[in-house]
Amino acid sequence: PMVLVPAGEFIMGSTSEDIDQLLQQFPSTNRELFTHEMPQHRVYLDAFYIDKYEVTNRLYQRFVEATGHRKPEYWGDSDLNGPEQPVVGVSWYDAKAYCEWAGKRLPTEAEWEKAARGTDGRTYPWGNEWDGRRACVEAKNTVMGKGLTKEPPVIHTSV
């Protein structure tokens, strides 16, 4: 299913203080990964629709079988290839091809950030503190690097 993200302004990007806070939570993360997010600024977007859930391995497999597209990088990794886990190891071009096959499009960077953060400048969809229980990741996962995804509590297999 897709959800409507209403038109309006939101706060895009990060402040130096935001980045400092992330680095305190995740000290092995490189500051340089975030410098393109500054300065924080307001952006207006028209209304748009975005998928409510990540693309699962099951859905991506349908795409691969229907089109002959290459398999994702971690397709053979048992930690990452459960049917209802989010697909990982795809390039931007792979994701674009999937979206076109599914009759959709990739969100712009601004659309993705508004959908993920909301309109009030939160760091995460649920607030400003990392909570791995609210994301499809194992508790031992970190923000950067290979970690473990997990299946969402509710199974979604529509396309």
Secondary structure, DSSP 8 states (H G I E B T S, - for coil): -EEEE-SEEEEES--HHHHHHHHHH-TTS-GGGGGGG-S-EEEEE--EEEESS--BHHHHHHHHHHH-----TTTT-TTT--TTSB--S--HHHHHHHHHHTT-----HHHHHHHHHTTTT-SBTTBSS--GGGTTB-TT--SSSS--B---SS-----
